[in-house]
Amino acid sequence: MTKIFPIVAFVLIFSAVLGVINILSAQDAPWEEMDYGPFLSAAIEVTPDNIACKGVAIPLTDDGSRAVLFDTAELRWAAAWEGEFVELRGIVYDGPHGTWPRISGDPIWTNPQGPGVVAQGQSFEDPRKVPYGPLPEGGGRWKGLQRDLSGILLHYSIGTADIFERPLHLNGEEIEVWKRSIHCNNLKGGLQFSLMEAEEGAKLSEVRLLPNEVNKSESLLELSDGRKFLIDLKSSKSNNNSAKLLLRSGRLILEVTSAGDDEIYTHLHLSKFENSDSVQQFRSVVNRRYFRDPSPLGEIWGQGSKAIFEEEIELNGKLAVNPDSEEESEYMVIPAGTEIVERDIDLFSGETVSLYGMEGSVLSEEITENPTESAVLVFKGKSKSYLKLIAGWNCDESSGELMENIVDAEKDLNLEGVTWRRGVRGRALDFDGTSRAIWTRHENFEFYTHGLTFGAWVCTTKDGSIFSQTRSDGPWMEGGKAFFIRDGRLCFDIGWVGAVSGNREVTDGRWHHGAFSWNPWTRQVRLFLDGTEDGEGILELEGPIEDAVIQIGFTADNFPEEPYFSGYIDGIRMYAKADADESDVMAIAAESGEPLVRSVAVTGLNKARFKLVSGEDPGVKLVVQQSLADQKGTSYEWSGPVSRLPEFIDSLQEEGVTSETPFEMDQITWPE
C-alpha cells in the first residue's frame, strides 16, 4: 500500500527582502547603476571551483550586504556571504568574454558542487557526465520562483516530493542568524539536504554554558579551519529522530525521515560562534521566534501578493470619482448597433436582491424588470451569522466596570473610564480619548494559530485604535496587532512586520461597521467597511507573543499616532473565522446593530433596464437595447446601513437624473 509521508518543513536561517534594491549604485558604470530587482539570475562564481551555472542571487538586506546564491540546476544553496552583493562581470555587463559575475564579499558558508538534495542513501557526487544542465531524471527539477510580500519563494521537485524554499535573515543584539525554510509536500521517503561544506576533521558537539545543562536542540559545529557555528534544530514532534544533523561526505547534512503519519516541522538556526556570550545572544533570537506550524509555503505558491503598483488600467475609464464618497462610479459607453447588450451584475454568496423605486420603497416582488431611470438595485446579505462566536458585547449600559459577554453571560470586558451614550441599537460605549476596555479572558486566543473575524460599529471624527493585542502597559511591541483608524481610513498593523490599509473614509461622524479577518495559515488580512472589502494584504507573522492582552479603544502609548479612540463603539463581535467574506460581514453587522445593504444604480442610458433572474442560477443583469448612436452612462455602487439608503437614492435625483428628465446629459470627454 502506498504511504503518504508527512509534509515536512525545515528552517535553516537565511532571509529574503521584499522591495527592490539598487545594486552597487555607488559605481559609475551604467550596468552597475541598473536596478536589477529583488534577485539576479546569472552564472555566478563563488570560487573558481564553485560556480552556480544557473544561479539566482538573492539579497537579504536593503543594501544587499547579506545575500545567498541558489543554483537552479543542482538545486543547492551555493553560498551565503556578506559584502557588496555581486561583482558584475562578463559580456552582458563590462564586455569581456570567458568570465562571469562573482559574489563580492566574504562567504559565511559554502556548499560543494553537486546535488543540493538527494533521496536518503544516495550520493552527493555530481551524477552528470558534464557539470552543466539539469540533474538526471528523478534527481530533481526546478519549477520556478515567486516574488511575494515575504520575499522570494523557490519551488522544485525531487521524485514525488514538491519542495518550496524561502531564505531569511534575522538580526539580534550583536549577532546575525541565517534561516532557510523548506516545505516538502507529498514526500514518500527520506531526504538529505546538503547544508554546507564541512571537510574532514569537522565536529558536532553539545552546547553547555553550565555543567549540568542539557539542550538537545543546540549543537556547536567546529570546522577544520577553526571556524565555529551555533546551530539550533527543533522538531514539532517528540520523536527528534525525524530530523537530525549528520557529518558525512565532507558536508553538514540535514536528514529528514518519516515518523509514521505524524507531521514533521523543524527549525534550523545557524550563526557564527565567537565566545560564550554568543550563546545567549543566539538564544535570544531563536527563542523569540516561537515554533508552531511554519508558514505553509506550498499554499502560498501561486497566490502571489498585492500588486506593487496600485494604478489600474481601466478599459472604460472613471468619471467624477470622489475618493471620500460612499459610492463608486464607472463611466460606460454602449456602442451603436441593433443588438441587445447584457451585462452581469455581481451577486455575492448569501445575498438577495430587490428593485427599489426612486422614492425609496421596494417594488412589488412580481416586478422582475424595470427601467434603470426609475429604479435601483438593493442587495441584502444574510440576516444572521452562523459563524462560531468567540466573544461579543452589545455595549448596553450596565452597573459596575465589567460588561457581560453575550456568549455565556460572564462579565469579562473590563471598562477603564468608558461611559455610555445612544448607539446603533440601544446604548453604545463612549470613549473620550483617554479610556479603554480590556477583555479579561483572552488567554485562549492566539493570532499565530487561530483564525479571527472581528467586527464593530464605530462613530468618530478622529483617528484612533479600535482593537489591539499587545501589552497592557508600555510601548508598542514586536508582533503586536492593532486594528485602528489612520488618516481617516481603516488600518491593520503587525508590529515590525507591516500594515494593510483601507481606501474609504470612516471619520465622517456617522455610524460605520468596520471589520477585519485574519487567516493564520495564509497570513492574509482583509479589511471591510460597511460590508464590502476595503483592503487586503499578506502580513508574515513570525510567532505568538507573550504577556499580551486584547483591548478595545487603545493600543500603546507610542502607537499609533493617535493611540486612543475618541468616539462611540457598539456591537463588538469576535468570530472563529479565518476567511470571512462580504456576506459573513454583512450578517455580523445585521446581528450586532443594523442591516447593511449595497445598491447599484445606472444613469444616462435611456434604453436600459435591470432584470432579476431566478431559478437554479439566480442573478442580476443590466440589459441595454442598442441605438443608432453610442449611449453613454454612469454606474454607481454604494454600500452602508439600510437607514442611509434613501440618501443615496436622493443623491441620484439631485444630479438631475429622474424619470422626468429622460434626455441624455452631456459628459466630460477626452481624446482617444
C-alpha positions as CSV (number, residue, x, y, z in Angstrom):
1,M,0.0,0.0,0.0
2,T,1.3,3.5,-0.9
3,K,2.1,5.6,2.2
4,I,1.9,9.4,2.1
5,F,4.7,10.7,4.3
6,P,4.1,13.8,6.3
7,I,4.6,17.3,5.0
8,V,8.0,18.3,6.2
9,A,9.0,21.9,6.8
10,F,12.5,22.8,7.8
11,V,14.1,26.0,8.5
12,L,17.9,26.9,8.2
13,I,18.3,30.5,8.9
14,F,18.8,32.7,5.7
15,S,16.3,35.6,4.5
16,A,14.6,37.4,1.7
17,V,13.9,41.1,1.2
18,L,10.9,42.5,-0.3
19,G,11.5,45.6,-2.2
20,V,13.8,46.4,-5.0
21,I,17.4,47.3,-4.2
22,N,19.8,49.3,-6.2
23,I,22.9,47.1,-6.6
24,L,26.2,48.8,-6.4
25,S,24.7,52.2,-7.2
26,A,27.8,54.0,-6.0
27,Q,29.7,52.8,-9.1
28,D,29.7,54.9,-12.2
29,A,29.3,52.1,-14.8
30,P,25.8,52.1,-16.3
31,W,25.5,48.3,-15.8
32,E,26.2,48.8,-12.1
33,E,23.7,51.6,-11.7
34,M,20.9,49.4,-13.1
35,D,18.2,48.4,-10.7
36,Y,18.1,44.5,-11.2
37,G,15.2,44.0,-8.8
38,P,14.8,41.6,-5.9
39,F,17.1,38.9,-7.3
40,L,19.7,38.5,-10.0
41,S,19.8,35.4,-12.4
42,A,23.1,34.6,-14.0
43,A,26.0,32.2,-13.9
44,I,27.7,33.4,-10.7
45,E,31.1,32.4,-9.3
46,V,31.7,31.7,-5.6
47,T,35.2,30.4,-6.2
48,P,36.8,29.0,-9.4
49,D,35.7,25.5,-8.5
50,N,32.3,26.6,-7.2
51,I,30.2,28.2,-9.9
52,A,26.4,28.3,-9.9
53,C,25.8,27.9,-13.7
54,K,22.1,28.6,-13.3
55,G,22.4,30.9,-10.3
56,V,19.8,33.1,-8.5
57,A,21.4,35.6,-6.1
58,I,19.0,36.9,-3.5
59,P,19.8,40.0,-1.4
60,L,18.6,39.6,2.2
61,T,19.1,43.2,3.3
62,D,18.0,46.5,1.8
63,D,21.6,47.3,0.8
64,G,22.5,43.8,-0.4
65,S,25.2,43.4,2.1
66,R,23.9,40.0,3.1
67,A,22.9,37.6,0.3
68,V,22.6,33.9,-0.7
69,L,23.1,32.1,-4.0
70,F,20.9,29.2,-5.2
71,D,21.8,27.0,-8.2
72,T,18.6,26.1,-10.0
73,A,20.3,23.3,-12.0
74,E,21.8,21.5,-9.0
75,L,19.1,22.6,-6.5
76,R,21.7,23.7,-4.0
77,W,22.5,26.8,-2.0
78,A,26.0,27.5,-3.3
79,A,26.9,30.2,-0.7
80,A,25.9,32.8,1.8
81,W,28.0,35.9,2.2
82,E,28.4,39.4,3.5
83,G,29.9,42.3,1.5
84,E,28.9,44.1,-1.7
85,F,26.4,41.6,-3.3
86,V,27.6,40.7,-6.8
87,E,30.5,41.9,-8.9
88,L,29.0,42.4,-12.4
89,R,31.4,41.0,-15.0
90,G,31.1,39.3,-18.4
91,I,29.9,40.0,-21.8
92,V,26.5,41.4,-20.8
93,Y,28.0,43.7,-18.2
94,D,31.5,45.1,-18.7
95,G,32.2,43.3,-22.0
96,P,34.9,40.6,-21.7
97,H,34.3,37.0,-22.9
98,G,35.1,33.9,-20.8
99,T,34.2,35.4,-17.5
100,W,31.1,35.8,-15.4
101,P,29.7,37.6,-12.3
102,R,31.0,36.5,-8.9
103,I,30.0,37.2,-5.3
104,S,31.5,40.4,-4.0
105,G,32.2,39.6,-0.3
106,D,33.3,37.1,2.3
107,P,31.4,33.7,2.3
108,I,29.8,32.8,5.6
109,W,29.5,29.2,4.4
110,T,29.6,27.4,1.0
111,N,28.2,24.2,-0.4
112,P,30.3,21.9,-2.7
113,Q,29.2,21.4,-6.3
114,G,26.8,18.6,-6.9
115,P,23.1,18.0,-5.9
116,G,21.9,20.1,-3.0
117,V,19.3,17.5,-2.0
118,V,19.2,13.7,-2.6
119,A,17.0,10.8,-1.6
120,Q,18.1,9.1,1.6
121,G,21.0,6.7,0.8
122,Q,22.1,8.4,-2.4
123,S,25.4,10.1,-3.1
124,F,26.0,13.9,-3.3
125,E,28.5,13.3,-6.1
126,D,27.6,15.0,-9.3
127,P,25.8,12.3,-11.5
128,R,26.0,14.3,-14.7
129,K,28.6,13.4,-17.4
130,V,29.4,17.1,-17.8
131,P,28.8,19.7,-15.0
132,Y,26.2,21.6,-16.9
133,G,22.4,21.3,-17.4
134,P,19.7,19.6,-15.2
135,L,20.2,16.6,-13.0
136,P,19.2,13.2,-14.4
137,E,15.6,12.2,-14.3
138,G,14.4,11.6,-10.8
139,G,17.3,13.7,-9.4
140,G,15.3,16.9,-9.1
141,R,13.6,19.5,-11.4
142,W,13.5,23.3,-11.0
143,K,9.9,24.6,-11.1
144,G,10.4,28.3,-10.8
145,L,10.3,31.2,-8.3
146,Q,7.7,33.7,-7.0
147,R,8.1,37.1,-5.5
148,D,5.5,38.0,-2.8
149,L,5.3,40.2,0.2
150,S,7.6,37.9,2.3
151,G,10.4,37.8,-0.3
152,I,11.5,35.2,-2.8
153,L,9.8,31.7,-2.8
154,L,11.6,28.9,-4.7
155,H,10.0,25.7,-6.0
156,Y,11.4,22.5,-7.2
157,S,10.7,18.7,-7.1
158,I,12.6,15.6,-6.4
159,G,10.9,12.3,-7.0
160,T,7.2,12.7,-6.0
161,A,8.0,15.4,-3.5
162,D,7.3,19.1,-4.2
163,I,9.7,21.3,-2.3
164,F,9.3,25.0,-1.5
165,E,12.0,27.1,-0.1
166,R,12.4,30.7,1.3
167,P,15.6,32.3,2.5
168,L,15.5,34.5,5.6
169,H,17.9,36.6,7.8
170,L,17.4,37.7,11.4
171,N,19.3,40.3,13.4
172,G,19.8,40.1,17.2
173,E,21.8,42.1,19.6
174,E,25.4,41.8,18.3
175,I,24.5,38.6,16.4
176,E,23.2,37.6,13.0
177,V,21.2,34.4,12.3
178,W,20.6,32.9,8.9
179,K,17.4,31.0,8.1
180,R,16.3,28.6,5.4
181,S,12.7,27.5,5.2
182,I,11.9,24.3,3.4
183,H,8.4,22.8,2.9
184,C,8.3,19.3,1.4
185,N,4.9,18.1,0.2
186,N,4.0,14.5,-0.9
187,L,7.2,13.1,0.4
188,K,7.4,9.3,0.0
189,G,10.8,8.7,1.5
190,G,13.6,10.3,3.4
191,L,15.6,13.2,2.0
192,Q,19.1,14.6,2.8
193,F,19.8,18.3,2.4
194,S,23.4,19.5,2.0
195,L,23.7,22.5,4.3
196,M,27.3,23.5,4.0
197,E,30.8,22.2,3.3
198,A,32.4,20.5,6.4
199,E,35.7,18.9,5.5
200,E,37.3,16.0,7.3
201,G,38.1,17.0,10.9
202,A,34.8,18.8,11.5
203,K,33.0,18.1,14.8
204,L,29.4,18.4,16.1
205,S,29.1,18.7,19.9
206,E,26.5,19.8,22.5
207,V,26.4,23.4,23.7
208,R,26.6,23.8,27.5
209,L,27.1,27.0,29.5
210,L,26.5,25.1,32.8
211,P,27.9,21.7,33.7
212,N,24.5,20.0,34.1
213,E,22.8,22.0,31.3
214,V,21.2,19.8,28.6
215,N,19.7,21.4,25.5
216,K,19.3,18.7,22.9
217,S,18.3,21.1,20.2
218,E,21.6,23.0,20.2
219,S,24.8,22.0,18.6
220,L,28.3,23.5,18.1
221,L,29.8,22.9,14.7
222,E,33.6,23.2,14.6
223,L,35.2,23.2,11.1
224,S,38.8,22.1,10.4
225,D,39.8,25.7,9.6
226,G,38.9,26.9,13.1
227,R,35.5,28.5,12.3
228,K,32.6,27.7,14.6
229,F,28.9,27.9,14.2
230,L,26.0,27.6,16.7
231,I,23.1,25.6,15.4
232,D,19.6,25.1,16.9
233,L,17.4,22.3,15.5
234,K,13.9,21.9,16.8
235,S,11.2,19.4,15.8
236,S,7.5,19.8,16.4
237,K,7.2,16.2,17.5
238,S,8.7,14.4,20.4
239,N,10.5,12.0,18.1
240,N,13.6,14.1,17.4
241,N,15.0,11.4,15.1
242,S,12.6,12.6,12.4
243,A,15.1,15.4,11.7
244,K,18.8,15.3,12.6
245,L,22.2,16.6,11.6
246,L,25.0,14.5,10.2
247,L,28.6,15.0,9.2
248,R,29.2,12.9,6.1
249,S,30.9,13.1,2.7
250,G,32.6,16.4,3.6
251,R,29.2,18.1,4.3
252,L,26.9,19.1,7.1
253,I,23.7,17.3,6.2
254,L,20.1,17.6,7.4
255,E,18.4,14.2,7.2
256,V,14.6,14.1,7.3
257,T,12.9,10.8,7.7
258,S,9.3,9.6,8.2
259,A,7.7,9.2,11.6
260,G,4.6,7.4,10.6
261,D,1.6,9.7,9.9
262,D,2.9,12.5,12.1
263,E,3.6,15.8,10.5
264,I,7.2,16.9,10.9
265,Y,8.2,20.5,11.2
266,T,11.8,21.6,12.1
267,H,13.6,24.8,12.5
268,L,17.4,25.1,12.0
269,H,19.1,28.3,13.1
270,L,22.7,29.0,12.3
271,S,25.1,31.7,13.4
272,K,28.8,32.4,13.9
273,F,30.2,31.4,17.3
274,E,32.7,33.9,18.8
275,N,32.6,33.2,22.6
276,S,30.3,32.1,25.3
277,D,28.4,35.4,25.0
278,S,27.3,34.3,21.5
279,V,25.2,31.5,23.0
280,Q,22.9,33.8,25.0
281,Q,22.7,36.2,22.1
282,F,21.9,33.4,19.8
283,R,19.2,32.0,22.1
284,S,17.6,35.4,22.4
285,V,16.9,35.4,18.6
286,V,15.9,31.7,18.5
287,N,13.6,31.9,21.5
288,R,11.7,35.0,20.2
289,R,10.7,33.1,17.1
290,Y,8.2,30.7,18.6
291,F,7.8,27.4,16.9
292,R,4.4,26.2,16.0
293,D,3.5,25.3,12.4
294,P,5.8,27.1,10.0
295,S,4.5,29.1,7.1
296,P,2.6,26.9,4.6
297,L,4.9,27.8,1.6
298,G,3.1,25.3,-0.6
299,E,-0.2,27.0,-0.1
300,I,1.3,30.4,-0.7
301,W,2.8,29.3,-4.0
302,G,0.8,30.5,-6.9
303,Q,-1.1,33.1,-4.9
304,G,1.5,35.9,-5.2
305,S,0.7,39.1,-3.3
306,K,-0.8,42.5,-3.6
307,A,0.4,44.4,-6.7
308,I,3.4,46.6,-6.2
309,F,1.9,49.3,-8.4
310,E,-1.6,50.2,-7.3
311,E,-2.6,52.0,-10.5
312,E,-5.1,50.1,-12.6
313,I,-5.6,50.2,-16.4
314,E,-9.3,50.9,-16.9
315,L,-10.9,49.9,-20.2
316,N,-13.9,52.0,-19.6
317,G,-12.3,54.8,-17.5
318,K,-13.7,56.6,-14.5
319,L,-15.8,59.7,-14.3
320,A,-16.0,62.2,-11.4
321,V,-14.7,59.7,-8.8
322,N,-14.5,61.2,-5.3
323,P,-12.3,59.0,-3.1
324,D,-14.0,60.2,0.0
325,S,-17.5,59.4,-1.3
326,E,-19.5,56.4,-0.1
327,E,-20.2,55.3,-3.6
328,E,-18.1,54.4,-6.6
329,S,-18.9,55.3,-10.1
330,E,-17.9,53.9,-13.5
331,Y,-18.4,55.6,-16.9
332,M,-19.7,53.3,-19.6
333,V,-20.2,53.5,-23.4
334,I,-22.6,51.2,-25.2
335,P,-21.6,51.3,-28.9
336,A,-24.2,51.9,-31.6
337,G,-25.9,48.9,-33.0
338,T,-29.1,46.9,-33.3
339,E,-28.4,44.0,-30.8
340,I,-29.3,43.7,-27.2
341,V,-26.3,44.0,-24.8
342,E,-26.4,42.2,-21.5
343,R,-24.0,42.7,-18.6
344,D,-24.0,40.6,-15.4
345,I,-24.0,42.4,-12.1
346,D,-22.3,40.7,-9.2
347,L,-24.5,38.8,-6.7
348,F,-22.5,37.6,-3.7
349,S,-23.0,34.4,-1.8
350,G,-25.9,34.6,0.5
351,E,-27.3,37.9,-0.9
352,T,-30.8,38.6,-2.0
353,V,-31.7,41.4,-4.4
354,S,-34.8,43.6,-4.8
355,L,-35.8,46.5,-7.1
356,Y,-36.5,49.8,-5.3
357,G,-38.3,52.8,-6.8
358,M,-36.7,56.3,-6.8
359,E,-39.0,57.2,-3.8
360,G,-37.0,54.7,-1.7
361,S,-39.5,51.9,-1.3
362,V,-39.3,48.3,-2.5
363,L,-41.2,47.4,-5.7
364,S,-43.6,44.5,-5.9
365,E,-42.0,41.1,-5.9
366,E,-43.9,40.4,-9.1
367,I,-41.8,43.0,-10.9
368,T,-38.6,41.4,-12.1
369,E,-37.7,44.0,-14.8
370,N,-37.6,47.8,-14.6
371,P,-36.0,50.7,-16.5
372,T,-32.8,51.9,-14.8
373,E,-34.1,55.5,-14.9
374,S,-36.8,54.7,-12.3
375,A,-35.3,52.0,-10.1
376,V,-32.2,50.9,-8.3
377,L,-31.0,47.5,-7.2
378,V,-30.7,46.8,-3.5
379,F,-28.7,43.8,-2.3
380,K,-29.1,42.4,1.3
381,G,-26.9,39.9,3.0
382,K,-27.7,37.2,5.4
383,S,-29.6,38.5,8.5
384,K,-28.0,36.0,10.8
385,S,-24.4,34.9,11.2
386,Y,-23.8,31.1,11.6
387,L,-20.1,31.5,12.5
388,K,-18.6,30.4,15.8
389,L,-18.8,33.3,18.2
390,I,-15.7,33.7,20.5
391,A,-16.8,36.8,22.3
392,G,-19.3,39.6,21.9
393,W,-20.7,42.6,23.8
394,N,-23.8,44.5,22.9
395,C,-22.4,47.6,24.8
396,D,-25.7,48.3,26.6
397,E,-25.4,50.2,29.8
398,S,-24.7,48.1,32.9
399,S,-23.7,48.6,36.5
400,G,-20.1,48.4,37.6
401,E,-16.9,48.3,35.5
402,L,-17.5,44.9,33.8
403,M,-19.6,44.2,30.7
404,E,-21.5,41.0,30.1
405,N,-20.3,38.7,27.2
406,I,-23.3,37.5,25.1
407,V,-21.6,34.1,24.7
408,D,-22.0,32.9,28.2
409,A,-23.2,35.9,30.2
410,E,-19.9,36.2,32.0
411,K,-18.8,39.8,32.9
412,D,-15.4,39.8,31.2
413,L,-14.9,43.2,29.5
414,N,-13.2,45.5,32.0
415,L,-14.1,49.1,31.3
416,E,-11.5,51.7,32.3
417,G,-13.0,55.2,32.1
418,V,-15.6,54.2,29.5
419,T,-19.2,55.6,29.7
420,W,-22.3,55.2,27.6
421,R,-24.4,57.1,25.1
422,R,-27.1,56.3,22.4
423,G,-25.8,53.6,20.0
424,V,-26.8,52.0,16.7
425,R,-29.3,49.8,18.6
426,G,-29.7,50.6,22.3
427,R,-26.7,52.0,24.0
428,A,-23.0,52.3,22.9
429,L,-19.6,52.7,24.6
430,D,-18.4,56.3,24.8
431,F,-14.6,56.6,24.6
432,D,-13.3,60.1,25.4
433,G,-9.8,59.7,24.1
434,T,-8.4,58.6,27.5
435,S,-10.3,55.4,28.1
436,R,-10.2,51.7,27.1
437,A,-11.7,48.3,27.7
438,I,-9.7,45.0,28.3
439,W,-11.0,41.5,27.7
440,T,-10.1,39.5,30.8
441,R,-10.4,36.1,29.2
442,H,-8.1,36.4,26.2
443,E,-5.6,33.7,27.2
444,N,-7.1,31.0,24.9
445,F,-6.8,33.1,21.7
446,E,-3.5,33.5,19.7
447,F,-3.3,35.0,16.2
448,Y,-0.5,32.6,15.2
449,T,-2.7,29.6,15.3
450,H,-6.3,30.9,15.4
451,G,-8.4,32.5,12.6
452,L,-10.4,35.6,13.6
453,T,-13.1,37.8,12.2
454,F,-13.6,41.0,14.3
455,G,-16.4,43.5,13.7
456,A,-17.8,46.5,15.5
457,W,-19.9,49.6,14.8
458,V,-17.9,52.8,15.2
459,C,-18.7,56.5,15.1
460,T,-15.9,59.1,15.2
461,T,-14.4,62.1,13.5
462,K,-10.8,61.3,14.6
463,D,-8.1,58.7,14.1
464,G,-7.6,56.1,16.9
465,S,-7.5,52.5,18.0
466,I,-10.4,50.1,17.7
467,F,-8.9,46.8,18.7
468,S,-5.4,45.6,19.7
469,Q,-3.4,42.7,21.0
470,T,-0.4,43.9,22.8
471,R,1.0,44.5,26.3
472,S,-1.5,46.3,28.7
473,D,1.2,48.9,29.5
474,G,4.3,50.2,27.9
475,P,5.4,50.8,24.3
476,W,4.3,49.1,21.1
477,M,5.8,45.7,20.8
478,E,7.2,43.5,18.0
479,G,4.4,41.1,16.8
480,G,1.6,43.2,18.4
481,K,-1.6,43.6,16.4
482,A,-3.7,46.7,16.0
483,F,-6.9,47.5,14.1
484,F,-7.2,51.3,14.0
485,I,-8.0,54.4,12.0
486,R,-5.2,56.3,10.4
487,D,-5.6,59.3,8.0
488,G,-9.4,58.6,8.3
489,R,-9.1,55.1,6.9
490,L,-9.1,51.6,8.5
491,C,-5.7,50.0,9.1
492,F,-4.4,46.7,10.5
493,D,-0.8,46.6,11.6
494,I,1.5,43.8,13.0
495,G,4.4,45.4,14.8
496,W,7.7,45.2,12.9
497,V,6.0,43.4,10.0
498,G,3.8,45.8,8.2
499,A,0.3,47.2,7.7
500,V,-2.7,46.8,5.5
501,S,-4.8,50.0,4.8
502,G,-8.3,50.7,3.6
503,N,-9.4,53.2,0.9
504,R,-12.6,54.8,2.2
505,E,-13.2,57.4,4.8
506,V,-14.6,56.3,8.1
507,T,-14.1,59.5,10.2
508,D,-17.2,61.4,9.0
509,G,-19.0,61.4,12.3
510,R,-21.5,58.8,11.2
511,W,-22.0,55.2,12.2
512,H,-20.0,52.7,10.1
513,H,-19.4,49.0,10.5
514,G,-15.6,48.2,10.5
515,A,-14.3,44.6,10.4
516,F,-11.2,42.6,9.6
517,S,-10.5,38.9,9.0
518,W,-7.2,37.2,9.8
519,N,-6.1,33.8,8.3
520,P,-3.1,32.4,10.3
521,W,-2.2,29.9,7.5
522,T,-2.0,32.2,4.5
523,R,-1.2,35.3,6.7
524,Q,-3.9,37.2,4.8
525,V,-5.7,40.2,6.3
526,R,-8.9,41.6,4.8
527,L,-10.5,44.9,5.8
528,F,-14.2,45.5,5.5
529,L,-16.1,48.8,5.7
530,D,-19.9,48.7,5.7
531,G,-19.9,45.2,4.4
532,T,-17.6,45.5,1.4
533,E,-13.9,44.8,1.2
534,D,-11.8,47.9,1.8
535,G,-8.3,46.4,1.6
536,E,-6.3,43.2,1.8
537,G,-2.7,42.0,2.1
538,I,-0.3,39.4,3.5
539,L,1.5,40.0,6.8
540,E,4.1,37.4,7.7
541,L,3.6,36.8,11.4
542,E,6.7,35.2,12.9
543,G,5.2,33.7,16.1
544,P,2.9,34.2,19.1
545,I,3.6,36.9,21.6
546,E,3.7,36.7,25.4
547,D,2.2,38.9,28.2
548,A,-0.3,40.4,25.8
549,V,-4.0,41.4,26.3
550,I,-6.8,42.2,23.9
551,Q,-8.0,45.8,24.2
552,I,-10.8,47.9,22.8
553,G,-10.2,51.6,22.2
554,F,-6.4,51.7,22.9
555,T,-3.2,50.2,21.6
556,A,0.1,51.5,23.2
557,D,1.5,54.8,24.5
558,N,3.5,55.3,21.3
559,F,1.4,53.6,18.7
560,P,-0.5,54.5,16.5
561,E,0.0,58.3,16.3
562,E,-3.5,58.6,17.9
563,P,-3.4,55.6,20.3
564,Y,-6.8,56.2,22.0
565,F,-10.2,56.0,20.3
566,S,-12.4,59.1,20.6
567,G,-16.0,58.4,19.7
568,Y,-18.5,55.6,20.1
569,I,-18.3,51.8,19.7
570,D,-21.2,49.4,19.6
571,G,-21.9,45.7,18.7
572,I,-18.5,44.3,19.3
573,R,-18.1,40.7,17.9
574,M,-15.2,38.2,17.6
575,Y,-15.7,35.1,15.5
576,A,-13.5,32.0,14.9
577,K,-13.5,32.5,11.1
578,A,-10.2,32.8,9.1
579,D,-11.6,33.6,5.7
580,A,-14.8,35.6,6.2
581,D,-16.3,37.1,3.0
582,E,-18.6,40.1,2.5
583,S,-21.8,38.1,3.1
584,D,-20.4,37.0,6.5
585,V,-19.5,40.5,7.5
586,M,-22.9,41.8,6.4
587,A,-24.6,39.2,8.6
588,I,-22.4,40.1,11.5
589,A,-23.3,43.8,11.1
590,A,-27.0,43.0,10.9
591,E,-26.9,40.8,14.0
592,S,-25.0,43.4,16.1
593,G,-26.6,46.6,15.0
594,E,-28.2,47.4,11.7
595,P,-28.5,45.6,8.4
596,L,-26.0,46.6,5.7
597,V,-27.0,46.8,2.1
598,R,-25.4,47.7,-1.2
599,S,-27.1,49.4,-4.0
600,V,-26.4,49.7,-7.7
601,A,-27.8,52.5,-9.9
602,V,-27.3,53.3,-13.6
603,T,-27.9,56.8,-15.1
604,G,-27.7,58.2,-18.6
605,L,-28.8,55.1,-20.5
606,N,-32.2,55.7,-21.9
607,K,-32.8,52.2,-23.3
608,A,-31.5,50.2,-20.3
609,R,-33.3,48.1,-17.7
610,F,-32.5,45.9,-14.7
611,K,-33.5,42.2,-15.0
612,L,-33.7,39.8,-12.0
613,V,-33.1,36.2,-13.0
614,S,-34.5,33.4,-10.8
615,G,-34.2,29.6,-10.9
616,E,-31.2,27.4,-10.4
617,D,-28.7,30.1,-11.4
618,P,-30.1,33.3,-10.0
619,G,-28.5,36.6,-10.9
620,V,-28.9,40.2,-12.0
621,K,-28.4,41.6,-15.5
622,L,-28.2,45.1,-17.0
623,V,-30.0,44.8,-20.3
624,V,-29.4,47.6,-22.9
625,Q,-31.2,48.0,-26.2
626,Q,-28.6,49.4,-28.6
627,S,-29.5,52.5,-30.7
628,L,-28.2,54.2,-33.8
629,A,-25.9,56.3,-31.7
630,D,-23.5,55.5,-28.9
631,Q,-25.1,55.5,-25.4
632,K,-23.1,57.0,-22.5
633,G,-23.9,56.4,-18.9
634,T,-22.6,56.0,-15.4
635,S,-22.9,53.1,-13.0
636,Y,-22.9,53.9,-9.2
637,E,-22.4,51.4,-6.4
638,W,-23.0,52.3,-2.8
639,S,-22.9,50.3,0.5
640,G,-23.9,51.2,4.0
641,P,-26.5,51.0,6.7
642,V,-30.0,50.4,5.4
643,S,-31.2,53.6,7.1
644,R,-29.0,55.7,4.8
645,L,-30.2,54.1,1.5
646,P,-32.7,57.0,0.9
647,E,-29.8,59.4,1.0
648,F,-28.1,57.5,-1.9
649,I,-31.3,57.5,-3.9
650,D,-31.8,61.2,-3.3
651,S,-28.3,62.0,-4.4
652,L,-29.0,60.4,-7.8
653,Q,-32.1,62.7,-8.2
654,E,-30.1,65.7,-7.1
655,E,-27.8,65.1,-10.1
656,G,-30.9,65.7,-12.3
657,V,-31.3,62.1,-13.2
658,T,-35.0,61.2,-12.7
659,S,-37.8,59.8,-14.7
660,E,-38.9,63.3,-15.5
661,T,-35.6,64.1,-17.2
662,P,-35.1,61.3,-19.8
663,F,-32.7,63.2,-22.0
664,E,-29.0,62.4,-22.2
665,M,-26.8,64.7,-20.2
666,D,-23.5,66.0,-21.6
667,Q,-20.5,64.1,-20.4
668,I,-16.9,65.1,-19.9
669,T,-14.8,63.7,-22.8
670,W,-11.1,63.4,-23.6
671,P,-9.0,62.5,-26.6
672,E,-8.9,58.8,-27.5
